[in-house]
Amino acid sequence: MKSPKSILALVVLALLSTGLAFAGDDKKESKAAGCCARAEAKGEKCGHGCCAEAAKDGNNCGKCKGSGKIEKKEEAKKH
């Protein structure tokens, strides 16, 4: 029979490795709300007040099923 110390060491190692696996990726997906995506496709800004308030904070509107921070588009540098 294995000693309790070796079993405890295996359990601690397993928990530690699991914790490191889940802690590695802290990014949240950024998803624009459907109303904002449709407005952007037309070249306009979304007319919803909740979307405007969320955009001021740099977030996508959670009420309209968006999530995460607004991704900034990188404009091509002109030479």
ChimeraX attribute file (.defattr): number of C-alpha atoms within 10 A of each C-alpha:
attribute: neighborCount
match mode: 1-to-1
recipient: residues
	/A:1	3
	/A:2	6
	/A:3	7
	/A:4	9
	/A:5	9
	/A:6	10
	/A:7	11
	/A:8	11
	/A:9	11
	/A:10	12
	/A:11	11
	/A:12	12
	/A:13	12
	/A:14	11
	/A:15	12
	/A:16	11
	/A:17	11
	/A:18	11
	/A:19	11
	/A:20	10
	/A:21	10
	/A:22	9
	/A:23	9
	/A:24	8
	/A:25	8
	/A:26	7
	/A:27	7
	/A:28	9
	/A:29	10
	/A:30	14
	/A:31	18
	/A:32	22
	/A:33	18
	/A:34	14
	/A:35	17
	/A:36	21
	/A:37	16
	/A:38	14
	/A:39	13
	/A:40	12
	/A:41	9
	/A:42	9
	/A:43	9
	/A:44	11
	/A:45	15
	/A:46	17
	/A:47	11
	/A:48	12
	/A:49	10
	/A:50	14
	/A:51	22
	/A:52	17
	/A:53	13
	/A:54	17
	/A:55	14
	/A:56	9
	/A:57	11
	/A:58	14
	/A:59	20
	/A:60	26
	/A:61	27
	/A:62	15
	/A:63	11
	/A:64	15
	/A:65	12
	/A:66	22
	/A:67	17
	/A:68	16
	/A:69	18
	/A:70	17
	/A:71	12
	/A:72	7
	/A:73	6
	/A:74	6
	/A:75	6
	/A:76	6
	/A:77	5
	/A:78	4
	/A:79	3
